[in-house]
């Protein structure tokens, strides 16, 4: 049986401080947006010294990178559990939409736009991995449907997953207050599936 080392008291305290800062930063970003967020308000809410923020996060963008990593992993896991029941590609796309809409509701419109702006920014800080787990999972499901003959052989699953998610994010950010957003998203899913179908 493998022995798992527990973090030292110092490491546990460091992780707790980081989590407090994350929570305080996210609350401030929801209120003011990342660009206008006040680091002073964040550290006051977290109960730490001003320099502690920059010890954990070199810039405010690094908080968003951490949030993005966590949310992508969470959504990919949930989508994976859903897809493991061998659902149709339509059901998987609809579940992806539901999960991303849930993220938008949790983050709120201001933070969600900042989140996506960083996601697609050319100037985003370098992170350890360029892999996006949600894209990977959607691509796997497109490939599975392709092997079953339901998606055209010429379709590139990774490109199609990127196209689907880019379009979804664009729709969500540009039609946030539109009364027709839901029907537009339904139509978008239907059109995407039609474009992937084997003839």
Buried (B, 14 or more C-beta within 10 A) or exposed (E): EEEEEEEEEEEEEBEEBBEBBBEBBBBBBBBBBBEEBEBEBBBEBBEBEEEBBEEBBEEBBBBBBBBBBEBBEBBBEBBBEBBEEEBEBBBBBBBBBEBBBBBBEEBBBBBBBBBBBBBEEEEBEEEEEEEBBBBBBBBBBBBBBBEEEBBEEEBEBBEBBBBBBBBBBEBBBEBEEEEEBEEEBEEBBEEBBEEBEEE
